[in-house]
Amino acid sequence: MTNRLLPLEKREVLRYLGYKRGQALSGDIEAIVEEMLVAVQKVSNPRYLYQLFDIEADEKAQVIRVLGTDLVLTGKDIWRHLHQASQVALLACTLGLEVEQVIRRYEITDLTRGLVLDCACTEYIEKICDLAECEIAATVAKEKVGAANARTLNQRFSPGYGDLPLAIQPAFIRTVAADTKLGITLSKEHLMIPRKSVTALIGLFANEADAKPRRKGKFCQMADFRAYHFRIGGAYHD
C-alpha cells in the first residue's frame, strides 16, 4: 500500500463525534483528531473493487434486475434511484481488520483515542468510496464514443438505506466476490465484518438529467485515484 495520505476532513470527524459547527475545541481534542486522521491511514488496509452491470427496470413489478446475477433490487427508494439508469456499478470497500484491532486496544487503554479513531475510520472509508467513484467515472469516460454513449453517475446508495433491504447483502457480496477478494463476511443480521466496510450501488445514466441526485465531483479534483493503490478489481459485465 502507498504511504501517500488522502485528504481527510477534520470537520467531518468532529461531526461524527457530535460537535456542532463553530463549537470550541480543547487543545487536547484537536490534537487527538489531527493525530487520528494520520493514524487511521497508517494502520488500515484499505481496498475496494467494483463491477459494472446492465440492469432491467421491471415496470410491472417495480423492481430492478441486475442482469447476469441473482440480484433483484426491491423498494421504492432504489426504484426511484435506478429505474432510469442503463447500468449500475456495484462497489465494495473495506478498511480491513487491522484498524479495528487498534480501536479495540484503545478501548482498553485510551477511550478518547478509540472513539476519535472510530470516527476517523468513518471519514476514511467514505473517502475511499469517493476515490472509487472517481475511478468509475474515469472508466466510463474512457468508454464514451460520442455523446450518444455518454453516461453520468448518480450518488451511491447502500443496502439498508431507505427501504432497500439488508437481506440483499449475501447476493451482493457473492456477485462482486467481496468475500474472497476483500475478506468481507456477514453476520446473521447481514452486517459486514470488518465493520468499517461499505457496499453501494451507483447508477449510470445515458441522460444526464435523469441522474438525480448527481454524484459530487469535487473530491476527484483533490485526489487522483491513480496515485493510490487501493483498488483490487474492476470489470464490466453484459
TATAGI-V621896 format. One record per pair of residues at least 24 apart in sequence whose ideal C-beta (glycine too) atoms are under 10 Angstrom apart, sorted by sequence separation. I is the first residue (numbers start at 1). GAP is how many residues later the second one is. If there is no record, write none. Layout:
BEGIN
i;gap
I;GAP
I;GAP
END
This chain:
BEGIN
i;gap
10;24
13;24
59;24
64;24
66;24
132;24
166;24
173;24
175;24
12;25
57;25
58;25
99;25
165;25
166;25
10;26
57;26
95;26
99;26
130;26
166;26
173;26
10;27
13;27
55;27
56;27
57;27
95;27
129;27
172;27
8;28
9;28
55;28
57;28
172;28
8;29
57;29
95;29
129;29
172;29
7;30
8;30
55;30
56;30
95;30
126;30
160;30
169;30
6;31
54;31
55;31
93;31
94;31
159;31
160;31
168;31
5;32
8;32
54;32
55;32
93;32
5;33
8;33
54;33
55;33
93;33
95;33
159;33
166;33
168;33
6;34
53;34
54;34
93;34
94;34
5;35
6;35
52;35
53;35
93;35
5;36
52;36
53;36
93;36
4;37
5;37
51;37
52;37
53;37
91;37
92;37
93;37
164;37
3;38
51;38
52;38
91;38
93;38
2;39
3;39
50;39
51;39
52;39
93;39
159;39
160;39
161;39
1;40
6;40
50;40
51;40
92;40
158;40
159;40
161;40
1;41
49;41
50;41
51;41
91;41
158;41
159;41
49;42
50;42
91;42
156;42
158;42
159;42
1;43
48;43
49;43
50;43
89;43
156;43
157;43
158;43
1;44
48;44
49;44
89;44
91;44
156;44
157;44
1;45
47;45
48;45
49;45
91;45
155;45
156;45
157;45
1;46
47;46
48;46
89;46
156;46
157;46
46;47
47;47
89;47
154;47
155;47
156;47
46;48
47;48
89;48
154;48
155;48
45;49
46;49
47;49
153;49
154;49
44;50
45;50
46;50
89;50
153;50
154;50
182;50
44;51
45;51
89;51
152;51
153;51
154;51
181;51
182;51
43;52
44;52
45;52
46;52
151;52
152;52
153;52
181;52
43;53
44;53
45;53
46;53
87;53
151;53
152;53
41;54
44;54
45;54
150;54
151;54
152;54
40;55
43;55
44;55
150;55
151;55
152;55
153;55
178;55
42;56
43;56
44;56
150;56
151;56
152;56
154;56
155;56
177;56
42;57
43;57
149;57
150;57
151;57
152;57
154;57
155;57
176;57
41;58
43;58
44;58
148;58
150;58
152;58
153;58
154;58
155;58
176;58
40;59
43;59
147;59
152;59
154;59
155;59
156;59
176;59
39;60
42;60
43;60
151;60
154;60
155;60
153;61
154;61
155;61
40;62
152;62
153;62
175;62
39;63
40;63
86;63
93;63
152;63
87;64
89;64
140;64
153;64
86;65
91;65
137;65
85;66
87;66
88;66
132;66
136;66
39;67
85;67
89;67
91;67
133;67
137;67
85;68
128;68
132;68
136;68
85;69
88;69
125;69
129;69
133;69
36;70
84;70
125;70
128;70
129;70
132;70
125;71
129;71
82;72
124;72
125;72
126;72
81;73
121;73
125;73
129;73
39;74
43;74
81;74
121;74
122;74
81;75
82;75
121;75
36;76
40;76
44;76
81;76
122;76
36;77
39;77
40;77
44;77
48;77
80;77
118;77
32;78
35;78
36;78
39;78
40;78
43;78
46;78
118;78
137;78
36;79
37;79
40;79
41;79
46;79
78;79
136;79
32;80
36;80
37;80
40;80
44;80
48;80
77;80
81;80
92;80
137;80
32;81
35;81
36;81
39;81
40;81
44;81
46;81
47;81
48;81
78;81
81;81
91;81
92;81
134;81
34;82
35;82
36;82
38;82
40;82
46;82
50;82
80;82
82;82
90;82
133;82
138;82
29;83
32;83
33;83
36;83
37;83
40;83
41;83
48;83
49;83
50;83
78;83
81;83
90;83
92;83
133;83
134;83
137;83
28;84
32;84
33;84
36;84
40;84
44;84
48;84
52;84
73;84
75;84
77;84
78;84
79;84
92;84
94;84
133;84
32;85
35;85
36;85
40;85
46;85
48;85
50;85
77;85
78;85
79;85
90;85
91;85
92;85
93;85
130;85
134;85
135;85
33;86
37;86
41;86
50;86
73;86
75;86
76;86
77;86
78;86
90;86
92;86
96;86
97;86
130;86
133;86
134;86
138;86
139;86
29;87
33;87
36;87
37;87
48;87
52;87
75;87
76;87
77;87
78;87
89;87
91;87
92;87
94;87
96;87
130;87
133;87
134;87
138;87
32;88
36;88
52;88
75;88
76;88
90;88
94;88
96;88
130;88
131;88
134;88
137;88
138;88
50;89
74;89
75;89
92;89
93;89
94;89
130;89
131;89
134;89
135;89
136;89
74;90
75;90
78;90
92;90
94;90
129;90
130;90
134;90
135;90
52;91
73;91
74;91
93;91
131;91
134;91
135;91
73;92
92;92
103;92
127;92
130;92
131;92
133;92
134;92
74;93
75;93
100;93
101;93
103;93
126;93
130;93
131;93
132;93
135;93
143;93
74;94
100;94
131;94
134;94
1;95
73;95
99;95
100;95
127;95
130;95
135;95
139;95
72;96
97;96
98;96
99;96
100;96
127;96
131;96
135;96
139;96
140;96
71;97
97;97
99;97
131;97
139;97
17;98
70;98
94;98
96;98
97;98
132;98
136;98
16;99
17;99
52;99
72;99
73;99
94;99
95;99
97;99
131;99
132;99
135;99
16;100
64;100
70;100
71;100
92;100
94;100
95;100
96;100
128;100
131;100
17;101
18;101
70;101
71;101
94;101
95;101
96;101
14;102
16;102
17;102
66;102
69;102
70;102
94;102
95;102
128;102
132;102
13;103
16;103
17;103
69;103
71;103
93;103
94;103
95;103
128;103
13;104
15;104
16;104
70;104
71;104
93;104
94;104
13;105
14;105
16;105
66;105
69;105
70;105
92;105
93;105
94;105
13;106
16;106
66;106
69;106
92;106
93;106
12;107
13;107
15;107
16;107
68;107
69;107
91;107
92;107
93;107
12;108
13;108
15;108
91;108
92;108
13;109
14;109
66;109
90;109
91;109
10;110
12;110
13;110
16;110
90;110
91;110
12;111
13;111
89;111
90;111
91;111
8;112
11;112
12;112
89;112
90;112
10;113
88;113
89;113
9;114
12;114
88;114
89;114
8;115
12;115
87;115
88;115
89;115
8;116
85;116
87;116
88;116
6;117
9;117
85;117
86;117
87;117
6;118
8;118
9;118
85;118
86;118
87;118
5;119
8;119
82;119
84;119
85;119
86;119
87;119
7;120
81;120
82;120
83;120
85;120
86;120
6;121
81;121
82;121
84;121
85;121
86;121
6;122
53;122
81;122
82;122
84;122
85;122
53;123
78;123
82;123
84;123
6;124
51;124
86;124
6;125
51;125
78;125
84;125
85;125
50;126
51;126
84;126
85;126
49;127
83;127
84;127
49;128
73;128
84;128
49;129
48;130
71;130
81;130
47;131
81;131
49;132
80;132
81;132
48;133
49;133
47;134
48;134
47;135
66;135
95;135
47;136
94;136
45;137
47;137
64;137
93;137
45;138
93;138
64;139
92;141
91;143
89;145
55;146
89;147
90;147
53;148
55;148
45;149
48;149
55;149
87;149
44;150
46;150
47;150
48;150
50;150
52;150
54;150
87;150
53;151
44;152
50;152
52;152
40;156
69;168
68;169
67;170
68;170
66;171
67;171
48;177
49;181
50;181
46;182
47;182
48;182
49;182
51;182
52;182
53;182
54;182
46;183
47;183
48;183
49;183
50;183
51;183
52;183
53;183
54;183
46;184
47;184
48;184
49;184
50;184
51;184
52;184
53;184
54;184
45;185
46;185
47;185
48;185
49;185
50;185
51;185
52;185
53;185
44;186
47;186
48;186
49;186
50;186
51;186
52;186
7;212
6;213
7;215
6;216
7;216
6;217
5;218
4;219
6;221
6;222
4;223
5;223
4;224
6;224
2;225
4;225
2;226
1;227
2;227
1;228
2;228
1;229
END
